[in-house]
């Protein structure tokens, strides 16, 4: 607060001093202090530099008047554009009954000179009085158009904040001026540098330039623009190889510093340089670049991007390519015509037009000598001199089109639009209709500022309005400096849209001077990372190594810093530039492998139907009777269920299919194996030696239906507990990161305990059946099925023993492996148990006579004429009772049970051979007998 009071006191003192009327020369009035004036009801101030600099500024000690030098043609043309539009508005009667006047002061490109001019503009009756409240302050000048440079506008805007006089600039683009807390009275009809630096960073990113140098001026404009560019460069992955400050050209040390800047540019490997400088500084820098034969690609700020004087300088083609952004421009035929006929407004004056005409048409031959007088203009300004100047008597009466030839008059569009913005604001403030304006003409300037903020108008088919920061959002034109002989011309190649923050390049195939073709020059610290790779930063963000993206991530653009995570449902492998949905892998109905397995299952079921039919047709034949038709039908039912379970392995798994296929296989194959177990047990009981008590107990256990039901029920209980506590379900295990296949399969419970017990139970039944059959392996095949049982059970055990390690090690292929194992084991039982019986039933058997069977056992037959015949079969070496008990049942019953013939030649054709083992008691009843006998009874139908 103390600092603010101090500043206010100093400012008050300054104003008080300025209020003292001068006694001499040109400062008696604002009109005399400023260079151009025209009367009007509402006066608009124009604050632009018609000269480049103030003379001997570094020698100034006393507060003397400022002496300006070096006439500025370009800013002079801009001031003329504003004057022309004021006259156009007056001529068009846009404000009925109200005439606009103007007061134009020269800033000489110096802030202090500009402040002095503002004091003249705002003076009331030649003085500025100090007040506590300026609400009713009514100066003649209601608004000021200017200044050219941001540094000057910042100084002027701070002063005008006291009076709330609007300052409308068409060229000051500093980002700082958008701060309405600090500069509430400042407005501009161009975008802020905030957008310009974004546009510069965007064009660098567009052409792939990420390693650049920056040179900026040592002023408010340069520092603010540079700070803005830093954040925009980082956002667009642009790095600074170096940054240098360019000093003002006001002392001998300036050239020394400029040479240091040039040396930095030459020594750096950055091929692109951004210059945030005024045109006169760029000209000095380019002269050094030409002298040292150094070429680069230059990015121009708006301060010099379309400078005609730079484009015409000697050797400009040797500096390299130049690109820049300019404010939106546009030609005006009426303005061009006005420049050809320059005259002061009637009733007013314009000393700047007079000075220009003197430069152009006044004969100054002495200025072209080797030692020109001190009052002569600089050599550059002498180029303005017309060739016929010495033949002209009155320079003020002369006109030509010189300004149209050497200047780009389209650059004056923002200055012309600024005047129209003021006119529309006045139209609203003064309540103008088509015939008159009813508002108060001598209004306080802050009222005009209010209306100016709200203005929204259309001019030359373009809409204009101010944003919340008091800036236009009209955008920029992108231009390239095209070679035109020994000089350069400006070619528009694109546009920057402020609202969308996007660069649009329309002309892409132009010739670059650096490469002499359409190939874009490069300026990078590291090579670009292609899609699929990302940057691994080294020391700065633009110097990096390219590394591939890991699985599950991707990079779909060049030069990304981080890999993107794949969306849900997609995946990528290492180094991919896109994500794809994982291919679902399961046994599809239309794939070759599932089709072959389904065909095998269907063929197995069809084969079982054929076998079932044969068994029914030949059920009374001896092979079918020995195969036990009923038991075999139960086996076929179990196998059919097993084959059907294979079909449940096909298609996309679901929880119901996962449960159904295991349950069907478990119950079906257990039912089949239990029947085989009954057959093996029957053979085992009939022919293996046991003690009498053991024999009886085992015989009591031989109840085929009960055995089959109990064995199958136990499997059902196992499956029920499995489904309750650890049920099969669809496997949700994530696939391998290195795989693009998502294997959809069933998992047999969280612990696989139920699955293991189920398989182990079937394996146990098969092993028991195998052992029982193996014990009876010496029985002739004609009387038993031990060989078939042994082979089928061995096949089953071999298949499933192989299945377990394959299933564990290759869990992804567990589904087809299990389905194949079911098919192989099921076909093994069909080929071992059913097809031989069908063959015997259809084509007969070579083992069809009892003579051949009994001959092996040295059978001694004693035929009897009775309907029931008993035959004692003698076995040598068996003469003791113990031998009778231990060897009897094997030597007789097993052989006869295994018979495959009809006993032709010994028994009647319709007789059935039944074996009744001789009991111990019966043996004792015949003690004299030393030969143990077996009673062979022949009757028509006797079951075992």
Buried (B, 14 or more C-beta within 10 A) or exposed (E): EEEEEEEEEEBEEBBEEBBEEEEEEEBEBBBBBBBBBBBBBBBBBBBBBBBBBBEEBEEEEEEEEBEBBBBBBBBBBBBBBBBBBBBBBBEEEBBEEBBBBBBBBBBBBBBBBBBBBBBBBBBEEBBBEBEEEBEEBEBBBBBBBBBBBBBBBBBBBBBBBBBBBBBBBBBBBBBBBBEBEEBBBBBBBBBBBBBBBBBBBBBBBBBBBBBBBBBBBBBBBBBBBBBBBBEBBEEBBBBBBBBBBBBBBEEEEBEEBBEEBBBBBEEBEBBBBBBBBBBBBBBBBBBBBBEEEBBBBBBBBBBBBBBBBBBBBEEBBBBBBBBBBBBBBBEBEEBBEBBEEBEBBEEBBBBBBBBBBBBBBBBBEEBEEEEBEEEBBEEBBBEBBBEEBEEBEEBBEBBBEBBBEBBBBBBBBBBBBBBBBBBBBBBBBBEBEEEEBEBEBEBBBBBBBEBBBEBEBEBEEEEBBBBEBBBBBBBBBBBBBBEBEEBBBBEBBBBBBBEEEBBEBEEEEEBBBBEEEEEBBBBBBBEEBBBBBBBEEEEEBBBBEBEBBBBBBBBBEEBBEEBBEBEEEBBBBEBBBEBBEBEEBBBBEEEEEBBEBBEBBBEBBEBBEEBBEBBEEBBEBBBBEBBBBEBBBBBBBBBBBBBBBBBBBBEEBBEEBBBBBBBBBBBBBBBBBBBBBBBBBBBBBBBBEBEEEEBEEBEEEBEBEEBBEEBBEBBEEBBEBBBEEBBBBBBEEEBEEEBBEBBBBBBBBEEBBBBBBBBBBBBEBBBBBBBBBBBBEEBBBBBBBBBBBBBBBBBBBEBBEEBBEBBEEEBBBBBBBBBBBBBBBBBBBBBBBBBBBBEBBEEEBEBBBBEBBBEEBEBEBEEEEEEEBBBBBBBEEBEEEEEBBBBBBBBBBBBBBBBBBBBEEBBEEEBBBBBBBBEEEEBEEEEEEEBBBBBBBBBEEEEE
